[in-house]
Every structure is written in C-alpha cells, then in structure tokens.
Amino acid sequence: MMLTTARIVSRRVATANIAPRAAAAIGSTRCLSIGDALNKKEKVEEDRYIRAREAQVAAAKAAAAAADTKAAELAAKSEQLIEAKTASMNEVADLLAQSGDVVSEAGLANLADWKHA
C-alpha cells in the first residue's frame, strides 16, 4: 500500500511540475519569439509601404494642383490674347469701313495677327 501511495504521489508531482515545463520548453517560447520578430518585420514593411504610398498620393495631388494652376494661367492668357485680337480686328474693320474697303474675316484675322506680331 505504501508503494502504491508513493507511486501515485510521484506521478502527480511529475505531472504537475514537469509536464507543463516540458511543453513550454519544447517550442512554445521559440515560436513566440519568431512570431514576434516576424510581426515586427511585417509591421515595419507595412509602415514603409504606407509612407511610400502617402508620398505618392501627396506628389500626385501636388502635380494635379500645379497642372490646374497652369491651366488656369493659360486660360487667362488665352482669353487676353483673344480679346486683344478681337479689338485689333474691330479697329482694322473700322478703318477699312471709313475708307470704303471690304476685307474678309480671314483677311481681318491676318491683319490683326500681323499687327501683334
């Protein structure tokens, strides 16, 4: 009976103390450290990708803003040139009307271009 009791107690002690430590030592600590390292590397790569993507988006927005500004400047300049050409054509048409001469619209446009060249 004493032997049976000793055997039961020794099994319980071995099971309670040694088995959890053996399971922890076998690989759970090692796997967690590798997993943590991989998660850190993955996080760094994600952050790097996010920063690069944000830089691309910011550059695209800046380029679009610059293009819009340039288009607005060109539209304003084009409008000014059209107004100047129209004024010149009207001036030439008035001069020709005073003298009684008649010139086609294309001829008036050519005269206006020649005046501004």
NORTA-V868880 format. One line per field, one symbol per residue. ss: DSSP state (A for helix, B for strand, O for the rest). phi: phi as a letter, one per 30 degrees, with the letter a starting at -180 (. if undefined). psi: psi as a letter, one per 20 degrees, with the letter a starting at -180 (. if undefined). A space follows every 10 residues. Layout:
ss: ???
phi: ???
psi: ???
This chain:
ss: OAAAAAAAAA AAAAAAAAAA AAAAAAAAAA AAAAAAAAAA AAAAAAAAAA AAAAAAAAAA AAAAAAAAAA AAAAAAAAAA AAAAAAAAAA AAAAAAAAAO OOOOAAAAAA AAAAAAO
phi: .ddddddddd ddddddcddd ddddddlddd dddddddddd dddddddddd dddddddddd dddddddddd dddddddddd dddddddddd dddddddddi dbbddddddd dddddcd
psi: hhgggggggh ggggghhggh hghhhhihgg hhhgggghhg gggggggggg ggghgggggh gggggggggg hgghgggggg hggggggggh gghgghhhij qpqrghgggg hghhhi.
